[in-house]
Amino acid sequence: MRVTRRRVFYVIIIIVIGLLVVRTSSLIYKRRQEQITSPQVQAERIIPVQVARVERGEIKSFLTVSGLIEPKEIVRVFAKSIGQAKEILVQEGTRVEKDDILMRLDDEQIRLQVAQAKANLDVAEASLERIKAGARPQEINQAEAAVRQAKINLDSADENYQKMQKLFSEGAISEQQLDQAKNHFEIAQAQYEVASESYKLVSEGASPEDIKTVEAQVRQAQSALELARSQLNNSIVRAPISGSVTGISVKTGELVSSAMPLLSIMDSNELFLKTGISEKDIAAVHIGQDTEILIDAFPEVKFSGEVASKGVIVDPTSKTMEIKIKIVEPHVDISPGMFARGNILIAHNPDTLTIPSTALTRRVEGLFVFVLDKNEDTVSKRPIITGITEGNQVEIIDGLQEDEIIVILGNIAIEEGERVRVTNREALE
């Protein structure tokens, strides 16, 4: 019985060892078969791809920017003088034209100053007219009569003085009486000289110096009147530009000065997208370039625009340069302050070769595409030179010809000369 069990045990061991040997031999054989057949399988690999033809057409390149819509001009309006707001003639949103009256300040005191300056000018002008016209005949006659009377008085005083001198030499009068006669003579002589000079002035008219003096007085009065009228005009606040009134900051009765803005006027006849471009794009942007403008408030509308202005310096903080894009003839009411985006047309080739960007393959040796061979089941690697890009289309400057068939999907895993299977056969037709 013991012998039987031992035999069974040995038989089992032999069977297990035999199974292991068979299993090992099978694995070795399988690996050898794989090594033998592997190059054949690899050579027979066929990669599914999609293809497209090289097309000739138009391509554009855009620079996308964003910013806010701004009006052509916003002007803050100040008073030119200090005064009390007497009358406000506009309100928020009022449309005004240049030089329209916006506000009046209290002008009562200034009007009085104008009236006084006008009166002073009238007096000065009258004096100038009188001195230029000369003396009237009555005045000349009066001066002449005064000379004759002064001459009579002088002759009488002279005769009396000579008489008194003789009497004094004879001892008939005192020295005091002689001195009195002498004084009367000298007074009469002086009066005669004054009358003669007065007659001369009246008959000959005013001197050039006298006329210049009065003319200067007239000019001074004119300047004073002009100053008063200017102050009166400054009490009226007028619109410096045409536009819509915004931001009124003063009420009737309040005191205003030239240091505080009264209101603003916005000229929105022209609207601009104000934005910035980075340093690397400065050379590509020029005044006059066409721009497509998109405004979030009007998602279904595309506006036309053009670059209207370009800055001259780069902001040292943001490293951008300011530009403004004018919206050309907007056909809806666009409000300043809206957010907008602009696509600036920086390059345009109307007749060039283009391919989908997915066809491009970039490796260490450079940029290239895979071109389908004439047998339509293998591919060749072709180096290329690209130009501008629009969306998923790329311009081809060199390396391809029109209507050549290129791989656009599946090109990542293939190599030069590999077999492919075109899954979109309609592209070959």
Secondary structure, 3 states (H helix, E strand, C coil): CHHHHHHHHHHHHHHHHHHHHHHHHHHHHHHHHHHHHHHHHHHCCEEEEEEEECEEEEEEEEEEEEEEEEEEEEEEEECCCCEEEEEECCCCCCEECCCCEEEEECCHHHHHHHHHHHHHHHHHHHHHHHHHHCCCHHHHHHHHHHHHHHHHHHHHHHHHHHHHHHHHHCCCCCHHHHHHHHHHHHHHHHHHHHHHHHHHHHHHCCCHHHHHHHHHHHHHHHHHHHHHHHHHHHCEEECCCCEEEECCCCCCCCEECCCCEEEEEEEEEEEEEEEEEEHHHHHHCCCCCEEEEEECCCCCCEEEEEEEEECCCCCCCCCEEEEEEEECCCCCCCCCCCEEEEEEEEEEEEEEEEEEHHHCEEECCEEEEEEECCCCCEEEEEECEEEEEECCEEEEEECCCCCCEEEEECCCCCCCCCEEEECCHHHHC
